[in-house]
């Protein structure tokens, strides 16, 4: 019976991950259409890779700080819904895991480029 419960839990986590990724892409599209002022040397309407990376890292950091604050509030005994705390912690976890995977892919690409013959 626990194997069935764990499979349902995995499906719920994967569904949550899909929702988070969908929201992130929607936010990214909304941010691009908001008409933010481009940096010097950047193409019109397209943020640079560095800006995109900094924005993504700051969002992950904000999510982790929010989850930490909610956890601390819950531990202090404040009236906070446990589901809200767990959801925030899962969002932070998925965001961190996605950031880690992006970092690994970037490092792998860098190593591949550096090992190419000139």
Secondary structure, 3 states (H helix, E strand, C coil): CHHHHHHHHHHHHHHHHHHHHHHHHHHHHHHHHCCCCCCCCCCCCCCCHHHHHHHHHHHHHHHHHHHHHHHHHHHCCCCCCHHHHHHHHHHHHHHHHHHHHHHHHHHHHHHHHHCCCC
